[in-house]
Amino acid sequence: MELKPIIEVNDLHFSYKNHKVLSGINFELNRGEVVSLLGINGCGKSTLIKLILKLIHTDADIKIDAEDLKSYSHKDLAHKIAYIPQYNNTPFNYQVLDMVLMARVTKLGFFAQPSKKDYEVAMAALEKIGMEHLKNRAFGQLSGGQKQMVLLARSIAQEVNTFIMDEPVAGLDYGNQIRLLELIDSLASEGYTFLKTTHYPDHALLMSSRVVVMHEGVIVADDAPEAVITKEMIEKIYDIKADIVTHGEHKRCLPIFEKSRQKDLHELTI
Ligand SMILES: Nc1ncnc2c1ncn2[C@@H]1O[C@H](COP(=O)(O)OP(=O)(O)OP(=O)(O)O)[C@@H](O)[C@H]1O
């Protein structure tokens, strides 16, 4: 039996008032994939994710598990997909364990208190990513990297198989970036599915099963990492010089620093 995609987007067009952001987007996320979504600032990655998660209204043809997105409540969606947004500031200073327990809310009835099982699931999720020692710390006092890990634990406690992460390594130090990628890789090998945006073609090369490139609101490439992340693509999309090199069993992407090139602020593509 052919498995239906977890996410299916057909001919999606979207504008913020008169500002056209997405044109003719066709996209699928299949079970077990790790898909990296690449593209320069403002090309529409977060907007696409927000539309898929119903955080922005659309009448477009989007299906989740073969059902029309319009038929899903936010609670229904939370039973299918866990979302880790780009910025993670909560106005309340919850303890870490309480933050992870929040993942259980969609499974509880009105006014119900978390059960012993909910606590066990939350603790198991923290243990899975090696963050159990933080359980009594105030979430707001954690570092950016620790917060990101705790939010990943919260997604695991949601007991879904699909994760959408917007810039998961943003703000993480060099080591934590790699540790988070390794964690995603290890979860993927257990059968979890990931859609993640990234500004690092090198990370996309290291651990994706598919790479999708967006440019000016259009998908311009969607294929295996090594087919998509080429010297030509990086130079065209990011307007820099780059090389693809082989290191061990991996292809790596190296941007080339051109000292002689005159820069002015107008050249920044933001
Ligand atoms: N709420 C909004 N109202 C109006 N325009 C918006 C809104 N959110 C985003 N935009 C615009 O839509 C375009 C796409 O933004 P989006 O956040 O989807 O890009 P992105 O690819 O995720 O960028 P980044 O890599 O910088 O996070 C940009 O031009 C942005 O200014």
The ligand as a Tripos MOL2 file, in Angstrom:
@<TRIPOS>MOLECULE
LIG
   31    33     1     0     0
SMALL
NO_CHARGES

@<TRIPOS>ATOM
      1 N1          3.1720   39.2770    9.0290 N.pl3     1 LIG1
      2 C1          3.6830   39.7680    7.8860 C.ar      1 LIG1
      3 N2          3.0960   40.7990    7.2560 N.ar      1 LIG1
      4 C2          3.5850   41.2850    6.0890 C.ar      1 LIG1
      5 N3          4.6810   40.7900    5.4730 N.ar      1 LIG1
      6 C3          5.3030   39.7530    6.0540 C.ar      1 LIG1
      7 C4          4.8510   39.1950    7.2930 C.ar      1 LIG1
      8 N4          5.6840   38.1660    7.6430 N.ar      1 LIG1
      9 C5          6.6150   38.1010    6.6600 C.ar      1 LIG1
     10 N5          6.3970   39.0470    5.7190 N.ar      1 LIG1
     11 C6          7.1830   39.2650    4.4920 C.3       1 LIG1
     12 O1          7.0600   38.0980    3.6850 O.3       1 LIG1
     13 C7          8.3090   37.7850    3.0750 C.3       1 LIG1
     14 C8          8.6880   36.3610    3.4550 C.3       1 LIG1
     15 O2          8.9760   36.3270    4.8590 O.3       1 LIG1
     16 P1          9.3530   34.9770    5.6120 P.3       1 LIG1
     17 O3          9.4290   35.2890    7.0540 O.co2     1 LIG1
     18 O4          8.4310   33.9030    5.1740 O.co2     1 LIG1
     19 O5         10.7960   34.7080    4.9970 O.3       1 LIG1
     20 P2         11.9070   33.6660    5.4350 P.3       1 LIG1
     21 O6         12.3510   32.9830    4.1940 O.co2     1 LIG1
     22 O7         11.4180   32.7970    6.5330 O.co2     1 LIG1
     23 O8         13.0310   34.6620    5.9520 O.3       1 LIG1
     24 P3         14.1890   34.4650    7.0770 P.3       1 LIG1
     25 O9         15.1750   33.5130    6.4800 O.co2     1 LIG1
     26 O10        14.7550   35.8590    7.1710 O.co2     1 LIG1
     27 O11        13.5570   33.9810    8.3420 O.co2     1 LIG1
     28 C9          9.2830   38.8550    3.5180 C.3       1 LIG1
     29 O12         9.3340   39.8420    2.5130 O.3       1 LIG1
     30 C10         8.6690   39.4260    4.7860 C.3       1 LIG1
     31 O13         9.0090   40.7730    4.9410 O.3       1 LIG1
@<TRIPOS>BOND
     1     1     2 1
     2     2     3 ar
     3     2     7 ar
     4     3     4 ar
     5     4     5 ar
     6     5     6 ar
     7     6     7 ar
     8     6    10 ar
     9     7     8 ar
    10     8     9 ar
    11     9    10 ar
    12    10    11 1
    13    11    12 1
    14    11    30 1
    15    12    13 1
    16    13    14 1
    17    13    28 1
    18    14    15 1
    19    15    16 1
    20    16    17 2
    21    16    18 1
    22    16    19 1
    23    19    20 1
    24    20    21 2
    25    20    22 1
    26    20    23 1
    27    23    24 1
    28    24    25 2
    29    24    26 1
    30    24    27 1
    31    28    29 1
    32    28    30 1
    33    30    31 1
@<TRIPOS>SUBSTRUCTURE
     1 LIG1         1 GROUP 0 **** ****
